[in-house]
Amino acid sequence: MRFLMWGAMPLGGLAGGLLGEWLGGYGAFAAGVATLGLSYLAVVTAPRLGRTRSG
């Protein structure tokens, strides 16, 4: 798990730098906020998706 987390950090830094170059500071910040919001939505809805409906 630690390997995956620390290994993803350089990729995130690269993606953040590219977004900062293309969109500017505010655009990169807005993209980060949107990504965090989507990840929160995925965590909240995941338990509901796993349940099956019994008829």
All heavy atoms as TSV, in Angstrom:
chain	resi	resn	atom	element	x	y	z
A	1	MET	N	N	0.827	-1.180	0.000
A	1	MET	CA	C	0.000	0.000	0.000
A	1	MET	C	C	0.877	1.251	0.000
A	1	MET	O	O	0.597	2.194	-0.712
A	1	MET	CB	C	-0.923	-0.041	1.211
A	1	MET	CG	C	-1.861	1.121	1.265
A	1	MET	SD	S	-2.940	1.224	-0.150
A	1	MET	CE	C	-4.364	0.414	0.440
A	2	ARG	N	N	1.911	1.221	0.787
A	2	ARG	CA	C	2.804	2.382	0.854
A	2	ARG	C	C	3.481	2.618	-0.498
A	2	ARG	O	O	3.640	3.759	-0.928
A	2	ARG	CB	C	3.858	2.172	1.929
A	2	ARG	CG	C	4.713	3.391	2.155
A	2	ARG	CD	C	5.701	3.172	3.253
A	2	ARG	NE	N	4.990	2.996	4.510
A	2	ARG	CZ	C	5.586	2.707	5.642
A	2	ARG	NH1	N	6.885	2.540	5.686
A	2	ARG	NH2	N	4.891	2.566	6.740
A	3	PHE	N	N	3.837	1.536	-1.170
A	3	PHE	CA	C	4.452	1.646	-2.493
A	3	PHE	C	C	3.505	2.341	-3.466
A	3	PHE	O	O	3.910	3.212	-4.239
A	3	PHE	CB	C	4.817	0.255	-3.002
A	3	PHE	CG	C	5.295	0.241	-4.424
A	3	PHE	CD1	C	6.564	0.684	-4.741
A	3	PHE	CD2	C	4.465	-0.202	-5.436
A	3	PHE	CE1	C	7.011	0.685	-6.052
A	3	PHE	CE2	C	4.895	-0.221	-6.742
A	3	PHE	CZ	C	6.175	0.223	-7.057
A	4	LEU	N	N	2.241	1.967	-3.430
A	4	LEU	CA	C	1.265	2.586	-4.333
A	4	LEU	C	C	1.069	4.068	-4.024
A	4	LEU	O	O	0.982	4.898	-4.930
A	4	LEU	CB	C	-0.071	1.854	-4.240
A	4	LEU	CG	C	-0.096	0.435	-4.778
A	4	LEU	CD1	C	-1.440	-0.203	-4.511
A	4	LEU	CD2	C	0.220	0.420	-6.261
A	5	MET	N	N	0.979	4.405	-2.746
A	5	MET	CA	C	0.744	5.803	-2.374
A	5	MET	C	C	1.950	6.678	-2.707
A	5	MET	O	O	1.804	7.746	-3.289
A	5	MET	CB	C	0.408	5.912	-0.882
A	5	MET	CG	C	-0.882	5.225	-0.509
A	5	MET	SD	S	-2.309	5.835	-1.424
A	5	MET	CE	C	-2.419	7.490	-0.821
A	6	TRP	N	N	3.146	6.237	-2.322
A	6	TRP	CA	C	4.328	7.053	-2.581
A	6	TRP	C	C	4.686	7.058	-4.061
A	6	TRP	O	O	5.257	8.018	-4.561
A	6	TRP	CB	C	5.513	6.555	-1.753
A	6	TRP	CG	C	5.401	6.959	-0.322
A	6	TRP	CD1	C	4.869	6.221	0.683
A	6	TRP	CD2	C	5.783	8.193	0.248
A	6	TRP	NE1	N	4.911	6.916	1.850
A	6	TRP	CE2	C	5.479	8.144	1.612
A	6	TRP	CE3	C	6.373	9.345	-0.260
A	6	TRP	CZ2	C	5.716	9.197	2.468
A	6	TRP	CZ3	C	6.628	10.389	0.605
A	6	TRP	CH2	C	6.303	10.311	1.948
A	7	GLY	N	N	4.346	5.988	-4.767
A	7	GLY	CA	C	4.618	5.931	-6.196
A	7	GLY	C	C	3.709	6.841	-6.999
A	7	GLY	O	O	4.074	7.304	-8.084
A	8	ALA	N	N	2.517	7.116	-6.488
A	8	ALA	CA	C	1.571	7.987	-7.195
A	8	ALA	C	C	1.869	9.469	-6.979
A	8	ALA	O	O	1.413	10.310	-7.758
A	8	ALA	CB	C	0.152	7.674	-6.746
A	9	MET	N	N	2.618	9.796	-5.960
A	9	MET	CA	C	2.884	11.205	-5.658
A	9	MET	C	C	3.627	11.933	-6.779
A	9	MET	O	O	3.238	13.055	-7.133
A	9	MET	CB	C	3.617	11.341	-4.329
A	9	MET	CG	C	2.738	11.013	-3.150
A	9	MET	SD	S	3.625	11.018	-1.610
A	9	MET	CE	C	3.593	12.753	-1.223
A	10	PRO	N	N	4.661	11.367	-7.381
A	10	PRO	CA	C	5.309	12.077	-8.494
A	10	PRO	C	C	4.377	12.262	-9.691
A	10	PRO	O	O	4.427	13.295	-10.358
A	10	PRO	CB	C	6.496	11.190	-8.868
A	10	PRO	CG	C	6.738	10.333	-7.697
A	10	PRO	CD	C	5.425	10.173	-7.010
A	11	LEU	N	N	3.519	11.284	-9.937
A	11	LEU	CA	C	2.557	11.428	-11.035
A	11	LEU	C	C	1.552	12.536	-10.756
A	11	LEU	O	O	1.186	13.300	-11.652
A	11	LEU	CB	C	1.833	10.103	-11.276
A	11	LEU	CG	C	2.706	8.940	-11.710
A	11	LEU	CD1	C	1.879	7.673	-11.813
A	11	LEU	CD2	C	3.400	9.250	-13.012
A	12	GLY	N	N	1.106	12.628	-9.525
A	12	GLY	CA	C	0.199	13.713	-9.141
A	12	GLY	C	C	0.871	15.076	-9.227
A	12	GLY	O	O	0.259	16.062	-9.646
A	13	GLY	N	N	2.134	15.133	-8.845
A	13	GLY	CA	C	2.881	16.390	-8.966
A	13	GLY	C	C	3.057	16.806	-10.411
A	13	GLY	O	O	2.920	17.981	-10.754
A	14	LEU	N	N	3.335	15.839	-11.259
A	14	LEU	CA	C	3.460	16.125	-12.688
A	14	LEU	C	C	2.129	16.588	-13.269
A	14	LEU	O	O	2.078	17.579	-14.010
A	14	LEU	CB	C	3.954	14.878	-13.417
A	14	LEU	CG	C	4.156	15.005	-14.923
A	14	LEU	CD1	C	5.237	16.025	-15.232
A	14	LEU	CD2	C	4.508	13.661	-15.509
A	15	ALA	N	N	1.052	15.896	-12.919
A	15	ALA	CA	C	-0.274	16.290	-13.416
A	15	ALA	C	C	-0.653	17.680	-12.906
A	15	ALA	O	O	-1.196	18.503	-13.652
A	15	ALA	CB	C	-1.317	15.268	-12.990
A	16	GLY	N	N	-0.355	17.965	-11.647
A	16	GLY	CA	C	-0.646	19.289	-11.098
A	16	GLY	C	C	0.164	20.379	-11.773
A	16	GLY	O	O	-0.344	21.474	-12.042
A	17	GLY	N	N	1.420	20.100	-12.075
A	17	GLY	CA	C	2.248	21.078	-12.775
A	17	GLY	C	C	1.755	21.347	-14.184
A	17	GLY	O	O	1.728	22.491	-14.643
A	18	LEU	N	N	1.357	20.291	-14.872
A	18	LEU	CA	C	0.813	20.467	-16.224
A	18	LEU	C	C	-0.496	21.250	-16.207
A	18	LEU	O	O	-0.707	22.137	-17.041
A	18	LEU	CB	C	0.609	19.109	-16.893
A	18	LEU	CG	C	1.881	18.357	-17.281
A	18	LEU	CD1	C	1.530	16.968	-17.792
A	18	LEU	CD2	C	2.660	19.135	-18.317
A	19	LEU	N	N	-1.361	20.929	-15.247
A	19	LEU	CA	C	-2.614	21.682	-15.141
A	19	LEU	C	C	-2.346	23.144	-14.800
A	19	LEU	O	O	-3.028	24.034	-15.300
A	19	LEU	CB	C	-3.522	21.062	-14.072
A	19	LEU	CG	C	-4.336	19.866	-14.496
A	19	LEU	CD1	C	-5.086	19.292	-13.300
A	19	LEU	CD2	C	-5.303	20.234	-15.590
A	20	GLY	N	N	-1.369	23.376	-13.941
A	20	GLY	CA	C	-1.021	24.752	-13.602
A	20	GLY	C	C	-0.499	25.529	-14.798
A	20	GLY	O	O	-0.769	26.717	-14.946
A	21	GLU	N	N	0.246	24.857	-15.659
A	21	GLU	CA	C	0.747	25.514	-16.869
A	21	GLU	C	C	-0.377	25.816	-17.849
A	21	GLU	O	O	-0.412	26.863	-18.462
A	21	GLU	CB	C	1.791	24.635	-17.560
A	21	GLU	CG	C	3.144	24.675	-16.921
A	21	GLU	CD	C	3.855	25.992	-17.153
A	21	GLU	OE1	O	3.758	26.539	-18.260
A	21	GLU	OE2	O	4.502	26.461	-16.202
A	22	TRP	N	N	-1.286	24.848	-18.021
A	22	TRP	CA	C	-2.339	25.005	-19.020
A	22	TRP	C	C	-3.485	25.889	-18.543
A	22	TRP	O	O	-4.002	26.701	-19.298
A	22	TRP	CB	C	-2.914	23.653	-19.405
A	22	TRP	CG	C	-1.970	22.804	-20.214
A	22	TRP	CD1	C	-0.931	23.241	-20.970
A	22	TRP	CD2	C	-1.980	21.390	-20.330
A	22	TRP	NE1	N	-0.287	22.179	-21.542
A	22	TRP	CE2	C	-0.922	21.027	-21.179
A	22	TRP	CE3	C	-2.782	20.398	-19.805
A	22	TRP	CZ2	C	-0.649	19.706	-21.504
A	22	TRP	CZ3	C	-2.507	19.088	-20.136
A	22	TRP	CH2	C	-1.450	18.756	-20.982
A	23	LEU	N	N	-3.912	25.722	-17.288
A	23	LEU	CA	C	-5.102	26.408	-16.794
A	23	LEU	C	C	-4.796	27.594	-15.881
A	23	LEU	O	O	-5.684	28.371	-15.588
A	23	LEU	CB	C	-5.995	25.415	-16.027
A	23	LEU	CG	C	-6.472	24.187	-16.794
A	23	LEU	CD1	C	-7.267	23.284	-15.860
A	23	LEU	CD2	C	-7.307	24.590	-17.986
A	24	GLY	N	N	-3.586	27.698	-15.427
A	24	GLY	CA	C	-3.259	28.740	-14.464
A	24	GLY	C	C	-3.523	28.240	-13.047
A	24	GLY	O	O	-4.015	27.133	-12.829
A	25	GLY	N	N	-3.215	29.080	-12.096
A	25	GLY	CA	C	-3.346	28.693	-10.694
A	25	GLY	C	C	-4.774	28.410	-10.271
A	25	GLY	O	O	-5.062	27.401	-9.630
A	26	TYR	N	N	-5.694	29.300	-10.616
A	26	TYR	CA	C	-7.085	29.116	-10.218
A	26	TYR	C	C	-7.723	27.921	-10.925
A	26	TYR	O	O	-8.505	27.193	-10.334
A	26	TYR	CB	C	-7.896	30.379	-10.499
A	26	TYR	CG	C	-7.520	31.526	-9.601
A	26	TYR	CD1	C	-6.948	32.675	-10.117
A	26	TYR	CD2	C	-7.741	31.454	-8.223
A	26	TYR	CE1	C	-6.583	33.720	-9.298
A	26	TYR	CE2	C	-7.385	32.493	-7.393
A	26	TYR	CZ	C	-6.811	33.630	-7.926
A	26	TYR	OH	O	-6.458	34.668	-7.117
A	27	GLY	N	N	-7.385	27.713	-12.174
A	27	GLY	CA	C	-7.920	26.570	-12.912
A	27	GLY	C	C	-7.440	25.248	-12.342
A	27	GLY	O	O	-8.205	24.286	-12.229
A	28	ALA	N	N	-6.162	25.196	-11.978
A	28	ALA	CA	C	-5.625	23.976	-11.378
A	28	ALA	C	C	-6.265	23.719	-10.023
A	28	ALA	O	O	-6.579	22.576	-9.676
A	28	ALA	CB	C	-4.108	24.087	-11.241
A	29	PHE	N	N	-6.480	24.776	-9.262
A	29	PHE	CA	C	-7.141	24.628	-7.965
A	29	PHE	C	C	-8.574	24.138	-8.145
A	29	PHE	O	O	-9.024	23.242	-7.431
A	29	PHE	CB	C	-7.127	25.964	-7.218
A	29	PHE	CG	C	-7.743	25.895	-5.854
A	29	PHE	CD1	C	-7.081	25.270	-4.818
A	29	PHE	CD2	C	-8.981	26.452	-5.612
A	29	PHE	CE1	C	-7.651	25.191	-3.565
A	29	PHE	CE2	C	-9.558	26.382	-4.365
A	29	PHE	CZ	C	-8.896	25.757	-3.329
A	30	ALA	N	N	-9.295	24.690	-9.111
A	30	ALA	CA	C	-10.672	24.269	-9.371
A	30	ALA	C	C	-10.717	22.810	-9.829
A	30	ALA	O	O	-11.606	22.052	-9.436
A	30	ALA	CB	C	-11.314	25.170	-10.419
A	31	ALA	N	N	-9.753	22.391	-10.649
A	31	ALA	CA	C	-9.697	20.997	-11.086
A	31	ALA	C	C	-9.435	20.073	-9.897
A	31	ALA	O	O	-10.018	18.989	-9.804
A	31	ALA	CB	C	-8.624	20.821	-12.142
A	32	GLY	N	N	-8.589	20.490	-8.970
A	32	GLY	CA	C	-8.331	19.693	-7.775
A	32	GLY	C	C	-9.547	19.578	-6.882
A	32	GLY	O	O	-9.855	18.500	-6.367
A	33	VAL	N	N	-10.269	20.672	-6.719
A	33	VAL	CA	C	-11.488	20.642	-5.909
A	33	VAL	C	C	-12.529	19.731	-6.550
A	33	VAL	O	O	-13.194	18.945	-5.870
A	33	VAL	CB	C	-12.040	22.073	-5.717
A	33	VAL	CG1	C	-13.434	22.054	-5.136
A	33	VAL	CG2	C	-11.111	22.879	-4.836
A	34	ALA	N	N	-12.673	19.810	-7.870
A	34	ALA	CA	C	-13.629	18.950	-8.575
A	34	ALA	C	C	-13.235	17.482	-8.438
A	34	ALA	O	O	-14.096	16.618	-8.219
A	34	ALA	CB	C	-13.700	19.352	-10.040
A	35	THR	N	N	-11.960	17.181	-8.534
A	35	THR	CA	C	-11.497	15.798	-8.400
A	35	THR	C	C	-11.744	15.278	-6.988
A	35	THR	O	O	-12.183	14.136	-6.810
A	35	THR	CB	C	-10.005	15.701	-8.745
A	35	THR	OG1	O	-9.810	16.207	-10.068
A	35	THR	CG2	C	-9.505	14.288	-8.658
A	36	LEU	N	N	-11.492	16.104	-5.986
A	36	LEU	CA	C	-11.764	15.678	-4.614
A	36	LEU	C	C	-13.251	15.448	-4.398
A	36	LEU	O	O	-13.652	14.511	-3.708
A	36	LEU	CB	C	-11.247	16.720	-3.621
A	36	LEU	CG	C	-9.749	16.733	-3.404
A	36	LEU	CD1	C	-9.354	17.901	-2.502
A	36	LEU	CD2	C	-9.299	15.439	-2.788
A	37	GLY	N	N	-14.077	16.300	-4.985
A	37	GLY	CA	C	-15.518	16.116	-4.871
A	37	GLY	C	C	-15.981	14.816	-5.508
A	37	GLY	O	O	-16.823	14.104	-4.962
A	38	LEU	N	N	-15.426	14.495	-6.668
A	38	LEU	CA	C	-15.792	13.247	-7.332
A	38	LEU	C	C	-15.317	12.030	-6.549
A	38	LEU	O	O	-16.018	11.020	-6.481
A	38	LEU	CB	C	-15.231	13.218	-8.750
A	38	LEU	CG	C	-15.904	14.157	-9.742
A	38	LEU	CD1	C	-15.171	14.120	-11.074
A	38	LEU	CD2	C	-17.365	13.802	-9.916
A	39	SER	N	N	-14.136	12.116	-5.947
A	39	SER	CA	C	-13.650	10.985	-5.156
A	39	SER	C	C	-14.504	10.804	-3.898
A	39	SER	O	O	-14.789	9.678	-3.499
A	39	SER	CB	C	-12.187	11.168	-4.786
A	39	SER	OG	O	-12.029	12.274	-3.918
A	40	TYR	N	N	-14.954	11.897	-3.311
A	40	TYR	CA	C	-15.842	11.805	-2.154
A	40	TYR	C	C	-17.167	11.154	-2.555
A	40	TYR	O	O	-17.689	10.307	-1.851
A	40	TYR	CB	C	-16.099	13.198	-1.578
A	40	TYR	CG	C	-17.110	13.204	-0.459
A	40	TYR	CD1	C	-16.763	12.747	0.804
A	40	TYR	CD2	C	-18.411	13.650	-0.663
A	40	TYR	CE1	C	-17.680	12.738	1.828
A	40	TYR	CE2	C	-19.335	13.646	0.360
A	40	TYR	CZ	C	-18.963	13.193	1.602
A	40	TYR	OH	O	-19.874	13.177	2.614
A	41	LEU	N	N	-17.679	11.529	-3.698
A	41	LEU	CA	C	-18.920	10.942	-4.188
A	41	LEU	C	C	-18.764	9.440	-4.417
A	41	LEU	O	O	-19.662	8.658	-4.098
A	41	LEU	CB	C	-19.337	11.634	-5.481
A	41	LEU	CG	C	-20.659	11.210	-6.095
A	41	LEU	CD1	C	-21.805	11.551	-5.152
A	41	LEU	CD2	C	-20.850	11.905	-7.426
A	42	ALA	N	N	-17.629	9.019	-4.935
A	42	ALA	CA	C	-17.384	7.593	-5.157
A	42	ALA	C	C	-17.325	6.829	-3.838
A	42	ALA	O	O	-17.850	5.716	-3.734
A	42	ALA	CB	C	-16.084	7.409	-5.932
A	43	VAL	N	N	-16.728	7.409	-2.818
A	43	VAL	CA	C	-16.626	6.731	-1.518
A	43	VAL	C	C	-17.996	6.636	-0.855
A	43	VAL	O	O	-18.350	5.616	-0.263
A	43	VAL	CB	C	-15.623	7.472	-0.599
A	43	VAL	CG1	C	-15.709	6.992	0.828
A	43	VAL	CG2	C	-14.223	7.321	-1.141
A	44	VAL	N	N	-18.788	7.675	-0.972
A	44	VAL	CA	C	-20.098	7.687	-0.330
A	44	VAL	C	C	-21.063	6.717	-1.010
A	44	VAL	O	O	-21.842	6.043	-0.350
A	44	VAL	CB	C	-20.676	9.125	-0.330
A	44	VAL	CG1	C	-22.131	9.142	0.075
A	44	VAL	CG2	C	-19.867	9.997	0.598
A	45	THR	N	N	-21.015	6.620	-2.326
A	45	THR	CA	C	-21.973	5.780	-3.033
A	45	THR	C	C	-21.509	4.329	-3.181
A	45	THR	O	O	-22.321	3.478	-3.540
A	45	THR	CB	C	-22.265	6.341	-4.431
A	45	THR	OG1	O	-21.055	6.411	-5.175
A	45	THR	CG2	C	-22.913	7.702	-4.346
A	46	ALA	N	N	-20.268	4.008	-2.896
A	46	ALA	CA	C	-19.756	2.644	-3.079
A	46	ALA	C	C	-20.508	1.617	-2.234
A	46	ALA	O	O	-20.844	0.550	-2.753
A	46	ALA	CB	C	-18.257	2.595	-2.798
A	47	PRO	N	N	-20.801	1.863	-0.954
A	47	PRO	CA	C	-21.536	0.849	-0.202
A	47	PRO	C	C	-22.936	0.587	-0.780
A	47	PRO	O	O	-23.437	-0.519	-0.729
A	47	PRO	CB	C	-21.635	1.436	1.194
A	47	PRO	CG	C	-20.516	2.381	1.297
A	47	PRO	CD	C	-20.343	2.931	-0.096
A	48	ARG	N	N	-23.558	1.597	-1.314
A	48	ARG	CA	C	-24.888	1.430	-1.889
A	48	ARG	C	C	-24.845	0.617	-3.162
A	48	ARG	O	O	-25.784	-0.103	-3.480
A	48	ARG	CB	C	-25.508	2.791	-2.163
A	48	ARG	CG	C	-25.776	3.555	-0.903
A	48	ARG	CD	C	-26.431	4.868	-1.195
A	48	ARG	NE	N	-26.492	5.642	0.027
A	48	ARG	CZ	C	-26.463	6.935	0.084
A	48	ARG	NH1	N	-26.401	7.632	-1.045
A	48	ARG	NH2	N	-26.521	7.566	1.216
A	49	LEU	N	N	-23.787	0.763	-3.925
A	49	LEU	CA	C	-23.678	0.023	-5.180
A	49	LEU	C	C	-23.452	-1.465	-4.934
A	49	LEU	O	O	-23.825	-2.292	-5.765
A	49	LEU	CB	C	-22.549	0.590	-6.034
A	49	LEU	CG	C	-22.748	2.018	-6.527
A	49	LEU	CD1	C	-21.493	2.473	-7.274
A	49	LEU	CD2	C	-23.948	2.104	-7.435
A	50	GLY	N	N	-22.841	-1.820	-3.821
A	50	GLY	CA	C	-22.541	-3.203	-3.523
A	50	GLY	C	C	-23.740	-3.998	-3.037
A	50	GLY	O	O	-23.773	-5.213	-3.091
A	51	ARG	N	N	-24.744	-3.310	-2.531
A	51	ARG	CA	C	-25.931	-4.000	-2.027
A	51	ARG	C	C	-26.809	-4.462	-3.185
A	51	ARG	O	O	-26.967	-3.774	-4.174
A	51	ARG	CB	C	-26.743	-3.067	-1.148
A	51	ARG	CG	C	-26.064	-2.700	0.123
A	51	ARG	CD	C	-26.994	-1.891	0.974
A	51	ARG	NE	N	-26.207	-1.073	1.870
A	51	ARG	CZ	C	-26.620	0.047	2.392
A	51	ARG	NH1	N	-27.811	0.514	2.112
A	51	ARG	NH2	N	-25.851	0.731	3.205
A	52	THR	N	N	-27.409	-5.599	-2.988
A	52	THR	CA	C	-28.366	-6.089	-3.998
A	52	THR	C	C	-29.760	-5.962	-3.434
A	52	THR	O	O	-29.982	-6.029	-2.219
A	52	THR	CB	C	-28.080	-7.550	-4.368
A	52	THR	OG1	O	-28.168	-8.338	-3.197
A	52	THR	CG2	C	-26.716	-7.691	-5.004
A	53	ARG	N	N	-30.659	-5.772	-4.310
A	53	ARG	CA	C	-32.046	-5.614	-3.919
A	53	ARG	C	C	-32.727	-6.984	-3.901
A	53	ARG	O	O	-32.683	-7.701	-4.872
A	53	ARG	CB	C	-32.728	-4.713	-4.938
A	53	ARG	CG	C	-33.853	-3.941	-4.402
A	53	ARG	CD	C	-34.388	-3.093	-5.520
A	53	ARG	NE	N	-34.693	-1.795	-4.970
A	53	ARG	CZ	C	-35.200	-0.818	-5.652
A	53	ARG	NH1	N	-35.417	-0.955	-6.925
A	53	ARG	NH2	N	-35.471	0.319	-5.102
A	54	SER	N	N	-33.296	-7.346	-2.766
A	54	SER	CA	C	-34.019	-8.624	-2.704
A	54	SER	C	C	-35.502	-8.341	-2.921
A	54	SER	O	O	-36.065	-7.426	-2.344
A	54	SER	CB	C	-33.783	-9.318	-1.374
A	54	SER	OG	O	-34.189	-8.500	-0.302
A	55	GLY	N	N	-36.110	-9.164	-3.746
A	55	GLY	CA	C	-37.424	-8.854	-4.204
A	55	GLY	C	C	-38.534	-9.376	-3.461
A	55	GLY	O	O	-39.612	-9.114	-3.396
